Amino acid sequence: MKNLVLASFALIFSFVMVSAADKPAKEVTLKGEINCSKCALNETADCGHAIKVTENGKDVIYYFKDKGKAESYHDVVCNGPAKGSVKGVVLEKDGKKWIVPAKDGVKYD
């Protein structure tokens, strides 16, 4: 009887995990201050991008998963921050928040 109960739980758990994995990632739009992660934020060794947004009264930084200084939109923020938005999929890894920008997803105000 115990084996039947355990097998039932394992089967239900596997269905839940498969259905959660099948959900496509949802695109979001973040609005705030886009910065060079090296020049403005001193957070990375090479030029990259990050957007600082306010969530629940606190500043939160989302790092871009992109080509860094090779991106066409990099020159705008390498010398200083610019207000704008980024549309893409948000991830969390190693305690940091990341966003994978959609094609043409980075816009400046």
JOUR-V75219 format. One record per backbone hydrogen bond with DSSP energy under -0.5 kcal/mol. CO is the residue of the C=O (numbers start at 0). NH is the residue of the N-H. If there is no record, write none. Layout:
co=CO nh=NH
co=CO nh=NH
//
This chain:
co=0 nh=4
co=1 nh=5
co=2 nh=6
co=3 nh=7
co=4 nh=8
co=5 nh=9
co=6 nh=10
co=7 nh=11
co=8 nh=12
co=9 nh=13
co=10 nh=14
co=11 nh=15
co=12 nh=16
co=13 nh=17
co=14 nh=18
co=15 nh=19
co=16 nh=20
co=17 nh=21
co=18 nh=22
co=19 nh=22
co=25 nh=89
co=27 nh=87
co=29 nh=85
co=31 nh=33
co=31 nh=83
co=32 nh=51
co=33 nh=81
co=34 nh=36
co=34 nh=49
co=35 nh=39
co=35 nh=40
co=36 nh=42
co=36 nh=43
co=37 nh=41
co=46 nh=68
co=47 nh=36
co=48 nh=63
co=49 nh=34
co=50 nh=52
co=50 nh=61
co=51 nh=32
co=52 nh=54
co=52 nh=59
co=54 nh=57
co=57 nh=54
co=59 nh=52
co=60 nh=62
co=60 nh=96
co=61 nh=50
co=62 nh=98
co=63 nh=65
co=66 nh=69
co=67 nh=70
co=70 nh=73
co=72 nh=76
co=73 nh=76
co=73 nh=77
co=74 nh=78
co=76 nh=35
co=76 nh=79
co=81 nh=33
co=82 nh=108
co=83 nh=31
co=84 nh=106
co=85 nh=29
co=86 nh=101
co=87 nh=27
co=88 nh=99
co=90 nh=97
co=92 nh=95
co=95 nh=92
co=96 nh=62
co=97 nh=90
co=98 nh=64
co=98 nh=100
co=99 nh=88
co=101 nh=104
co=104 nh=86
co=104 nh=106
co=106 nh=84
//
